[in-house]
Amino acid sequence: MSLTLVSYNISPFVLRVTSALNYFQIPYQQKDVDVMNKPEWFIKANPLEKIPTLFVGDKVIQESLVILEYINSLVPNSLLPNDPLEKAINRSRAEFSNDVIGVILGLTAASTEEAFNNGLTELKWYFDKLENWLKQTKFIYSDELTLADFAYVPIYAILQALSPHLKFNIFEGFPKVQQYGTTLLGLPRVGTSKPEGYEQILLERIKTRKPYFLSV
Ligand SMILES: N[C@@H](CCC(=O)N[C@@H](CS)C(=O)NCC(=O)O)C(=O)O
């Protein structure tokens, strides 16, 4: 079955999918679209218009975490626990990353010092939860890589792009969270799944919002 991934260059949700496809070495085609100006063929095939979208033959799947589960079904060694409860816990851990991504994106859009500091306090709350999990296991669910880990890849891709522009270490006080990022981006073909020029494109996009952190 042919796989075509409809993507958008700096989408964190696309990066979850490309890093899993690349990690598993599953062949796929990729079509980048402009989210501000979606082409007719895409809207017609995919009325919900969400990116990423995976075309599997002429069928369409949306939602990056659902797409990850489908990708996992294509490989001989599943990265999900067999037990339904454990599988659900794994999925919960993956879902948690959605909130973290939301907070980080909010931080990059914060236009005042107050909004930025509030965002940072919120992010630390999330990092604290992650740090506690990661004190117990190397990856987000267990000592072995599982599907939930791919959900976290974009967090580290974004933070890696932001780090040179921050006057402080965003991981200060969260060594396990920092180490987890190094581990994830060091997985085969994962760190290199970012599109070419990712950092620059992301920064240019962020700059258009005139964020506080770039003004100091
Ligand atoms: N929950 C979705 C979020 C996808 C999402 O928000 N994608 C953005 C691009 S980063 C998008 O499709 N934006 C266009 C739109 O909402 O019309 C997922 O995990 O796939």
The ligand as an SDF file (V2000), in Angstrom:
LIG
                    3D

 20 19  0  0  0  0  0  0  0  0999 V2000
   -4.1560   17.2790   16.6730 N   0  0  0  0  0  0  0  0  0  0  0  0
   -3.6390   17.4060   15.3340 C   0  0  0  0  0  0  0  0  0  0  0  0
   -3.1180   18.8030   15.1490 C   0  0  0  0  0  0  0  0  0  0  0  0
   -2.7640   19.0850   13.7140 C   0  0  0  0  0  0  0  0  0  0  0  0
   -2.6290   20.5690   13.4290 C   0  0  0  0  0  0  0  0  0  0  0  0
   -3.0660   21.4400   14.1880 O   0  0  0  0  0  0  0  0  0  0  0  0
   -2.0230   20.8450   12.2900 N   0  0  0  0  0  0  0  0  0  0  0  0
   -1.9080   22.2090   11.8120 C   0  0  0  0  0  0  0  0  0  0  0  0
   -0.5620   22.4020   11.1400 C   0  0  0  0  0  0  0  0  0  0  0  0
    0.7360   22.3650   12.3480 S   0  0  0  0  0  0  0  0  0  0  0  0
   -2.9790   22.4390   10.7710 C   0  0  0  0  0  0  0  0  0  0  0  0
   -3.4390   21.5190   10.1410 O   0  0  0  0  0  0  0  0  0  0  0  0
   -3.3750   23.6880   10.6090 N   0  0  0  0  0  0  0  0  0  0  0  0
   -4.2880   24.0550    9.5660 C   0  0  0  0  0  0  0  0  0  0  0  0
   -5.7060   24.1400   10.0030 C   0  0  0  0  0  0  0  0  0  0  0  0
   -6.0090   23.8670   11.1760 O   0  0  0  0  0  0  0  0  0  0  0  0
   -6.5360   24.4930    9.1580 O   0  0  0  0  0  0  0  0  0  0  0  0
   -2.5480   16.3510   15.1040 C   0  0  0  0  0  0  0  0  0  0  0  0
   -1.9530   15.8980   16.0850 O   0  0  0  0  0  0  0  0  0  0  0  0
   -2.3130   15.9580   13.9580 O   0  0  0  0  0  0  0  0  0  0  0  0
  1  2  1  0
  2  3  1  0
  2 18  1  0
  3  4  1  0
  4  5  1  0
  5  6  2  0
  5  7  1  0
  7  8  1  0
  8  9  1  0
  8 11  1  0
  9 10  1  0
 11 12  2  0
 11 13  1  0
 13 14  1  0
 14 15  1  0
 15 16  2  0
 15 17  1  0
 18 19  2  0
 18 20  1  0
M  END
$$$$
